[in-house]
Amino acid sequence: MAEEPIEAEFIEVMNNIAKALDHTFNGRAPLGERTVGFVLLAFKFGTEGRVNYISNANRADMLAAMKAFIARAESAQAH
C-alpha cells in the first residue's frame, strides 16, 4: 500500500498538533537528539475512510511502535 498524504481536511490541524506534541515532549531538541516519538491517528467514525497519521519518527520506527502497541492491546483484551 502506497503512503498517501493526509486528507486535506486534516492537514492543518494534524500538523499543528504534531508540532505542539513534539515541542511538549522534546522541547527544542534537534532531530537527532529527540527522546520521545509519537504518532497521531485521525479518522472519521462510522465510515470506511482511511486512517490519517502524522509522526515525528521515521516510518520504520513508527510502524514498530504501532505493532508493539497493537500486540499489547490485543493481549490485554484477550485476558
PDB file as gemmi writes it, atoms N, CA and C in Angstrom:
CRYST1    1.000    1.000    1.000  90.00  90.00  90.00 P 1                      
ATOM      1  N   MET A   1       0.839  -1.172   0.000  1.00  0.00           N  
ATOM      2  CA  MET A   1       0.000   0.000   0.000  1.00  0.00           C  
ATOM      3  C   MET A   1       0.887   1.239   0.000  1.00  0.00           C  
ATOM      4  N   ALA A   2       0.702   2.097  -0.921  1.00  0.00           N  
ATOM      5  CA  ALA A   2       1.497   3.308  -1.019  1.00  0.00           C  
ATOM      6  C   ALA A   2       1.096   4.292   0.069  1.00  0.00           C  
ATOM      7  N   GLU A   3       2.069   5.015   0.557  1.00  0.00           N  
ATOM      8  CA  GLU A   3       1.779   6.050   1.546  1.00  0.00           C  
ATOM      9  C   GLU A   3       1.092   7.207   0.849  1.00  0.00           C  
ATOM     10  N   GLU A   4      -0.039   7.615   1.390  1.00  0.00           N  
ATOM     11  CA  GLU A   4      -0.801   8.719   0.813  1.00  0.00           C  
ATOM     12  C   GLU A   4      -0.700   9.920   1.735  1.00  0.00           C  
ATOM     13  N   PRO A   5      -0.835  11.118   1.190  1.00  0.00           N  
ATOM     14  CA  PRO A   5      -0.796  12.299   2.046  1.00  0.00           C  
ATOM     15  C   PRO A   5      -2.020  12.351   2.960  1.00  0.00           C  
ATOM     16  N   ILE A   6      -1.895  13.147   3.998  1.00  0.00           N  
ATOM     17  CA  ILE A   6      -3.023  13.361   4.901  1.00  0.00           C  
ATOM     18  C   ILE A   6      -4.171  13.967   4.096  1.00  0.00           C  
ATOM     19  N   GLU A   7      -5.384  13.518   4.371  1.00  0.00           N  
ATOM     20  CA  GLU A   7      -6.545  14.093   3.685  1.00  0.00           C  
ATOM     21  C   GLU A   7      -6.606  15.593   3.971  1.00  0.00           C  
ATOM     22  N   ALA A   8      -7.008  16.346   2.964  1.00  0.00           N  
ATOM     23  CA  ALA A   8      -6.965  17.808   3.017  1.00  0.00           C  
ATOM     24  C   ALA A   8      -7.625  18.398   4.255  1.00  0.00           C  
ATOM     25  N   GLU A   9      -8.754  17.826   4.673  1.00  0.00           N  
ATOM     26  CA  GLU A   9      -9.466  18.406   5.809  1.00  0.00           C  
ATOM     27  C   GLU A   9      -8.723  18.244   7.141  1.00  0.00           C  
ATOM     28  N   PHE A  10      -7.719  17.366   7.184  1.00  0.00           N  
ATOM     29  CA  PHE A  10      -6.973  17.113   8.419  1.00  0.00           C  
ATOM     30  C   PHE A  10      -5.578  17.732   8.428  1.00  0.00           C  
ATOM     31  N   ILE A  11      -5.076  18.197   7.290  1.00  0.00           N  
ATOM     32  CA  ILE A  11      -3.676  18.620   7.182  1.00  0.00           C  
ATOM     33  C   ILE A  11      -3.296  19.679   8.214  1.00  0.00           C  
ATOM     34  N   GLU A  12      -3.990  20.786   8.227  1.00  0.00           N  
ATOM     35  CA  GLU A  12      -3.590  21.902   9.091  1.00  0.00           C  
ATOM     36  C   GLU A  12      -3.647  21.529  10.565  1.00  0.00           C  
ATOM     37  N   VAL A  13      -4.747  20.944  10.998  1.00  0.00           N  
ATOM     38  CA  VAL A  13      -4.891  20.631  12.416  1.00  0.00           C  
ATOM     39  C   VAL A  13      -3.893  19.555  12.850  1.00  0.00           C  
ATOM     40  N   MET A  14      -3.673  18.535  12.003  1.00  0.00           N  
ATOM     41  CA  MET A  14      -2.721  17.486  12.379  1.00  0.00           C  
ATOM     42  C   MET A  14      -1.298  18.025  12.440  1.00  0.00           C  
ATOM     43  N   ASN A  15      -0.929  18.882  11.516  1.00  0.00           N  
ATOM     44  CA  ASN A  15       0.411  19.481  11.561  1.00  0.00           C  
ATOM     45  C   ASN A  15       0.572  20.342  12.810  1.00  0.00           C  
ATOM     46  N   ASN A  16      -0.442  21.120  13.161  1.00  0.00           N  
ATOM     47  CA  ASN A  16      -0.365  21.957  14.360  1.00  0.00           C  
ATOM     48  C   ASN A  16      -0.250  21.119  15.628  1.00  0.00           C  
ATOM     49  N   ILE A  17      -1.045  20.061  15.711  1.00  0.00           N  
ATOM     50  CA  ILE A  17      -0.984  19.177  16.879  1.00  0.00           C  
ATOM     51  C   ILE A  17       0.376  18.497  16.952  1.00  0.00           C  
ATOM     52  N   ALA A  18       0.884  18.035  15.813  1.00  0.00           N  
ATOM     53  CA  ALA A  18       2.188  17.359  15.795  1.00  0.00           C  
ATOM     54  C   ALA A  18       3.294  18.291  16.276  1.00  0.00           C  
ATOM     55  N   LYS A  19       3.276  19.526  15.824  1.00  0.00           N  
ATOM     56  CA  LYS A  19       4.287  20.494  16.277  1.00  0.00           C  
ATOM     57  C   LYS A  19       4.184  20.704  17.786  1.00  0.00           C  
ATOM     58  N   ALA A  20       2.962  20.827  18.289  1.00  0.00           N  
ATOM     59  CA  ALA A  20       2.765  21.038  19.725  1.00  0.00           C  
ATOM     60  C   ALA A  20       3.209  19.820  20.531  1.00  0.00           C  
ATOM     61  N   LEU A  21       2.863  18.619  20.071  1.00  0.00           N  
ATOM     62  CA  LEU A  21       3.281  17.402  20.765  1.00  0.00           C  
ATOM     63  C   LEU A  21       4.802  17.268  20.783  1.00  0.00           C  
ATOM     64  N   ASP A  22       5.418  17.490  19.637  1.00  0.00           N  
ATOM     65  CA  ASP A  22       6.869  17.352  19.557  1.00  0.00           C  
ATOM     66  C   ASP A  22       7.549  18.344  20.494  1.00  0.00           C  
ATOM     67  N   HIS A  23       7.073  19.573  20.511  1.00  0.00           N  
ATOM     68  CA  HIS A  23       7.662  20.578  21.395  1.00  0.00           C  
ATOM     69  C   HIS A  23       7.434  20.215  22.862  1.00  0.00           C  
ATOM     70  N   THR A  24       6.237  19.712  23.182  1.00  0.00           N  
ATOM     71  CA  THR A  24       5.931  19.329  24.562  1.00  0.00           C  
ATOM     72  C   THR A  24       6.821  18.184  25.025  1.00  0.00           C  
ATOM     73  N   PHE A  25       6.998  17.181  24.182  1.00  0.00           N  
ATOM     74  CA  PHE A  25       7.812  16.020  24.559  1.00  0.00           C  
ATOM     75  C   PHE A  25       9.313  16.281  24.467  1.00  0.00           C  
ATOM     76  N   ASN A  26       9.741  17.047  23.469  1.00  0.00           N  
ATOM     77  CA  ASN A  26      11.166  17.147  23.161  1.00  0.00           C  
ATOM     78  C   ASN A  26      11.747  18.552  23.226  1.00  0.00           C  
ATOM     79  N   GLY A  27      10.929  19.524  23.565  1.00  0.00           N  
ATOM     80  CA  GLY A  27      11.434  20.896  23.626  1.00  0.00           C  
ATOM     81  C   GLY A  27      11.985  21.326  22.276  1.00  0.00           C  
ATOM     82  N   ARG A  28      13.116  21.957  22.303  1.00  0.00           N  
ATOM     83  CA  ARG A  28      13.743  22.429  21.068  1.00  0.00           C  
ATOM     84  C   ARG A  28      14.894  21.523  20.618  1.00  0.00           C  
ATOM     85  N   ALA A  29      14.894  20.290  21.097  1.00  0.00           N  
ATOM     86  CA  ALA A  29      15.978  19.361  20.744  1.00  0.00           C  
ATOM     87  C   ALA A  29      16.054  19.158  19.231  1.00  0.00           C  
ATOM     88  N   PRO A  30      17.260  19.152  18.696  1.00  0.00           N  
ATOM     89  CA  PRO A  30      17.409  18.870  17.262  1.00  0.00           C  
ATOM     90  C   PRO A  30      16.911  17.459  16.930  1.00  0.00           C  
ATOM     91  N   LEU A  31      16.629  17.225  15.679  1.00  0.00           N  
ATOM     92  CA  LEU A  31      16.054  15.962  15.226  1.00  0.00           C  
ATOM     93  C   LEU A  31      16.785  14.743  15.792  1.00  0.00           C  
ATOM     94  N   GLY A  32      18.082  14.690  15.722  1.00  0.00           N  
ATOM     95  CA  GLY A  32      18.840  13.531  16.192  1.00  0.00           C  
ATOM     96  C   GLY A  32      18.926  13.398  17.697  1.00  0.00           C  
ATOM     97  N   GLU A  33      18.474  14.400  18.440  1.00  0.00           N  
ATOM     98  CA  GLU A  33      18.580  14.376  19.898  1.00  0.00           C  
ATOM     99  C   GLU A  33      17.226  14.261  20.602  1.00  0.00           C  
ATOM    100  N   ARG A  34      16.165  14.106  19.852  1.00  0.00           N  
ATOM    101  CA  ARG A  34      14.843  13.947  20.460  1.00  0.00           C  
ATOM    102  C   ARG A  34      14.769  12.586  21.141  1.00  0.00           C  
ATOM    103  N   THR A  35      14.062  12.524  22.256  1.00  0.00           N  
ATOM    104  CA  THR A  35      13.997  11.279  23.022  1.00  0.00           C  
ATOM    105  C   THR A  35      12.630  10.616  23.020  1.00  0.00           C  
ATOM    106  N   VAL A  36      11.594  11.347  22.603  1.00  0.00           N  
ATOM    107  CA  VAL A  36      10.236  10.792  22.629  1.00  0.00           C  
ATOM    108  C   VAL A  36       9.628  10.874  21.231  1.00  0.00           C  
ATOM    109  N   GLY A  37       9.180   9.724  20.755  1.00  0.00           N  
ATOM    110  CA  GLY A  37       8.490   9.674  19.472  1.00  0.00           C  
ATOM    111  C   GLY A  37       6.994   9.568  19.699  1.00  0.00           C  
ATOM    112  N   PHE A  38       6.234   9.961  18.706  1.00  0.00           N  
ATOM    113  CA  PHE A  38       4.782   9.843  18.802  1.00  0.00           C  
ATOM    114  C   PHE A  38       4.203   9.603  17.421  1.00  0.00           C  
ATOM    115  N   VAL A  39       2.972   9.113  17.416  1.00  0.00           N  
ATOM    116  CA  VAL A  39       2.179   9.011  16.200  1.00  0.00           C  
ATOM    117  C   VAL A  39       0.763   9.463  16.548  1.00  0.00           C  
ATOM    118  N   LEU A  40       0.182  10.258  15.684  1.00  0.00           N  
ATOM    119  CA  LEU A  40      -1.189  10.738  15.847  1.00  0.00           C  
ATOM    120  C   LEU A  40      -2.005  10.143  14.711  1.00  0.00           C  
ATOM    121  N   LEU A  41      -3.095   9.468  15.057  1.00  0.00           N  
ATOM    122  CA  LEU A  41      -4.008   8.899  14.075  1.00  0.00           C  
ATOM    123  C   LEU A  41      -5.308   9.682  14.103  1.00  0.00           C  
ATOM    124  N   ALA A  42      -5.865   9.952  12.943  1.00  0.00           N  
ATOM    125  CA  ALA A  42      -7.153  10.640  12.854  1.00  0.00           C  
ATOM    126  C   ALA A  42      -8.002   9.951  11.789  1.00  0.00           C  
ATOM    127  N   PHE A  43      -9.258   9.698  12.131  1.00  0.00           N  
ATOM    128  CA  PHE A  43     -10.171   9.036  11.204  1.00  0.00           C  
ATOM    129  C   PHE A  43     -11.589   9.486  11.516  1.00  0.00           C  
ATOM    130  N   LYS A  44     -12.468   9.292  10.577  1.00  0.00           N  
ATOM    131  CA  LYS A  44     -13.876   9.615  10.782  1.00  0.00           C  
ATOM    132  C   LYS A  44     -14.594   8.387  11.323  1.00  0.00           C  
ATOM    133  N   PHE A  45     -15.405   8.586  12.360  1.00  0.00           N  
ATOM    134  CA  PHE A  45     -16.208   7.493  12.898  1.00  0.00           C  
ATOM    135  C   PHE A  45     -17.248   7.053  11.873  1.00  0.00           C  
ATOM    136  N   GLY A  46     -17.527   5.745  11.880  1.00  0.00           N  
ATOM    137  CA  GLY A  46     -18.624   5.219  11.109  1.00  0.00           C  
ATOM    138  C   GLY A  46     -18.452   5.213   9.608  1.00  0.00           C  
ATOM    139  N   THR A  47     -17.236   5.335   9.134  1.00  0.00           N  
ATOM    140  CA  THR A  47     -17.027   5.299   7.690  1.00  0.00           C  
ATOM    141  C   THR A  47     -15.938   4.301   7.355  1.00  0.00           C  
ATOM    142  N   GLU A  48     -15.854   3.984   6.117  1.00  0.00           N  
ATOM    143  CA  GLU A  48     -14.800   3.100   5.638  1.00  0.00           C  
ATOM    144  C   GLU A  48     -13.598   3.905   5.157  1.00  0.00           C  
ATOM    145  N   GLY A  49     -13.544   5.158   5.509  1.00  0.00           N  
ATOM    146  CA  GLY A  49     -12.437   6.023   5.102  1.00  0.00           C  
ATOM    147  C   GLY A  49     -11.123   5.558   5.689  1.00  0.00           C  
ATOM    148  N   ARG A  50     -10.087   6.189   5.245  1.00  0.00           N  
ATOM    149  CA  ARG A  50      -8.783   5.751   5.705  1.00  0.00           C  
ATOM    150  C   ARG A  50      -8.363   6.468   6.979  1.00  0.00           C  
ATOM    151  N   VAL A  51      -7.364   5.911   7.616  1.00  0.00           N  
ATOM    152  CA  VAL A  51      -6.775   6.494   8.808  1.00  0.00           C  
ATOM    153  C   VAL A  51      -5.626   7.394   8.359  1.00  0.00           C  
ATOM    154  N   ASN A  52      -5.637   8.629   8.836  1.00  0.00           N  
ATOM    155  CA  ASN A  52      -4.572   9.577   8.551  1.00  0.00           C  
ATOM    156  C   ASN A  52      -3.597   9.536   9.714  1.00  0.00           C  
ATOM    157  N   TYR A  53      -2.300   9.649   9.435  1.00  0.00           N  
ATOM    158  CA  TYR A  53      -1.341   9.662  10.529  1.00  0.00           C  
ATOM    159  C   TYR A  53      -0.272  10.712  10.283  1.00  0.00           C  
ATOM    160  N   ILE A  54       0.304  11.153  11.409  1.00  0.00           N  
ATOM    161  CA  ILE A  54       1.471  12.017  11.377  1.00  0.00           C  
ATOM    162  C   ILE A  54       2.335  11.589  12.556  1.00  0.00           C  
ATOM    163  N   SER A  55       3.636  11.658  12.379  1.00  0.00           N  
ATOM    164  CA  SER A  55       4.560  11.207  13.409  1.00  0.00           C  
ATOM    165  C   SER A  55       5.833  12.032  13.344  1.00  0.00           C  
ATOM    166  N   ASN A  56       6.548  12.088  14.460  1.00  0.00           N  
ATOM    167  CA  ASN A  56       7.856  12.724  14.444  1.00  0.00           C  
ATOM    168  C   ASN A  56       8.962  11.693  14.263  1.00  0.00           C  
ATOM    169  N   ALA A  57       8.584  10.442  14.081  1.00  0.00           N  
ATOM    170  CA  ALA A  57       9.550   9.352  13.892  1.00  0.00           C  
ATOM    171  C   ALA A  57       9.597   8.946  12.423  1.00  0.00           C  
ATOM    172  N   ASN A  58      10.670   8.250  12.059  1.00  0.00           N  
ATOM    173  CA  ASN A  58      10.694   7.732  10.694  1.00  0.00           C  
ATOM    174  C   ASN A  58       9.688   6.598  10.594  1.00  0.00           C  
ATOM    175  N   ARG A  59       9.297   6.285   9.382  1.00  0.00           N  
ATOM    176  CA  ARG A  59       8.207   5.327   9.154  1.00  0.00           C  
ATOM    177  C   ARG A  59       8.492   3.968   9.783  1.00  0.00           C  
ATOM    178  N   ALA A  60       9.699   3.449   9.670  1.00  0.00           N  
ATOM    179  CA  ALA A  60      10.024   2.127  10.225  1.00  0.00           C  
ATOM    180  C   ALA A  60       9.878   2.119  11.745  1.00  0.00           C  
ATOM    181  N   ASP A  61      10.366   3.143  12.427  1.00  0.00           N  
ATOM    182  CA  ASP A  61      10.242   3.217  13.885  1.00  0.00           C  
ATOM    183  C   ASP A  61       8.787   3.377  14.305  1.00  0.00           C  
ATOM    184  N   MET A  62       8.038   4.186  13.557  1.00  0.00           N  
ATOM    185  CA  MET A  62       6.628   4.386  13.863  1.00  0.00           C  
ATOM    186  C   MET A  62       5.864   3.070  13.708  1.00  0.00           C  
ATOM    187  N   LEU A  63       6.133   2.330  12.636  1.00  0.00           N  
ATOM    188  CA  LEU A  63       5.443   1.057  12.424  1.00  0.00           C  
ATOM    189  C   LEU A  63       5.797   0.044  13.508  1.00  0.00           C  
ATOM    190  N   ALA A  64       7.070  -0.001  13.924  1.00  0.00           N  
ATOM    191  CA  ALA A  64       7.480  -0.910  15.004  1.00  0.00           C  
ATOM    192  C   ALA A  64       6.755  -0.564  16.297  1.00  0.00           C  
ATOM    193  N   ALA A  65       6.640   0.720  16.607  1.00  0.00           N  
ATOM    194  CA  ALA A  65       5.942   1.140  17.819  1.00  0.00           C  
ATOM    195  C   ALA A  65       4.463   0.783  17.738  1.00  0.00           C  
ATOM    196  N   MET A  66       3.849   0.999  16.580  1.00  0.00           N  
ATOM    197  CA  MET A  66       2.432   0.674  16.418  1.00  0.00           C  
ATOM    198  C   MET A  66       2.198  -0.836  16.554  1.00  0.00           C  
ATOM    199  N   LYS A  67       3.066  -1.655  15.970  1.00  0.00           N  
ATOM    200  CA  LYS A  67       2.926  -3.108  16.078  1.00  0.00           C  
ATOM    201  C   LYS A  67       3.052  -3.561  17.528  1.00  0.00           C  
ATOM    202  N   ALA A  68       3.994  -2.961  18.268  1.00  0.00           N  
ATOM    203  CA  ALA A  68       4.154  -3.306  19.680  1.00  0.00           C  
ATOM    204  C   ALA A  68       2.912  -2.908  20.470  1.00  0.00           C  
ATOM    205  N   PHE A  69       2.371  -1.730  20.190  1.00  0.00           N  
ATOM    206  CA  PHE A  69       1.162  -1.279  20.873  1.00  0.00           C  
ATOM    207  C   PHE A  69      -0.009  -2.224  20.575  1.00  0.00           C  
ATOM    208  N   ILE A  70      -0.201  -2.567  19.319  1.00  0.00           N  
ATOM    209  CA  ILE A  70      -1.312  -3.440  18.934  1.00  0.00           C  
ATOM    210  C   ILE A  70      -1.177  -4.806  19.607  1.00  0.00           C  
ATOM    211  N   ALA A  71       0.026  -5.356  19.645  1.00  0.00           N  
ATOM    212  CA  ALA A  71       0.238  -6.653  20.291  1.00  0.00           C  
ATOM    213  C   ALA A  71      -0.119  -6.588  21.771  1.00  0.00           C  
ATOM    214  N   ARG A  72       0.308  -5.522  22.461  1.00  0.00           N  
ATOM    215  CA  ARG A  72      -0.028  -5.374  23.878  1.00  0.00           C  
ATOM    216  C   ARG A  72      -1.527  -5.190  24.070  1.00  0.00           C  
ATOM    217  N   ALA A  73      -2.147  -4.373  23.226  1.00  0.00           N  
ATOM    218  CA  ALA A  73      -3.586  -4.109  23.356  1.00  0.00           C  
ATOM    219  C   ALA A  73      -4.395  -5.380  23.101  1.00  0.00           C  
ATOM    220  N   GLU A  74      -4.006  -6.151  22.101  1.00  0.00           N  
ATOM    221  CA  GLU A  74      -4.731  -7.395  21.814  1.00  0.00           C  
ATOM    222  C   GLU A  74      -4.514  -8.417  22.914  1.00  0.00           C  
ATOM    223  N   SER A  75      -3.330  -8.464  23.474  1.00  0.00           N  
ATOM    224  CA  SER A  75      -3.053  -9.389  24.569  1.00  0.00           C  
ATOM    225  C   SER A  75      -3.867  -9.025  25.801  1.00  0.00           C  
ATOM    226  N   ALA A  76      -3.946  -7.740  26.114  1.00  0.00           N  
ATOM    227  CA  ALA A  76      -4.710  -7.280  27.265  1.00  0.00           C  
ATOM    228  C   ALA A  76      -6.202  -7.553  27.068  1.00  0.00           C  
ATOM    229  N   GLN A  77      -6.679  -7.408  25.861  1.00  0.00           N  
ATOM    230  CA  GLN A  77      -8.091  -7.639  25.558  1.00  0.00           C  
ATOM    231  C   GLN A  77      -8.437  -9.118  25.704  1.00  0.00           C  
ATOM    232  N   ALA A  78      -7.494 -10.003  25.415  1.00  0.00           N  
ATOM    233  CA  ALA A  78      -7.737 -11.441  25.464  1.00  0.00           C  
ATOM    234  C   ALA A  78      -7.843 -11.949  26.898  1.00  0.00           C  
ATOM    235  N   HIS A  79      -7.313 -11.197  27.849  1.00  0.00           N  
ATOM    236  CA  HIS A  79      -7.307 -11.662  29.246  1.00  0.00           C  
ATOM    237  C   HIS A  79      -8.487 -11.184  30.000  1.00  0.00           C  
TER     238      HIS A  79                                                      
END                                                                             
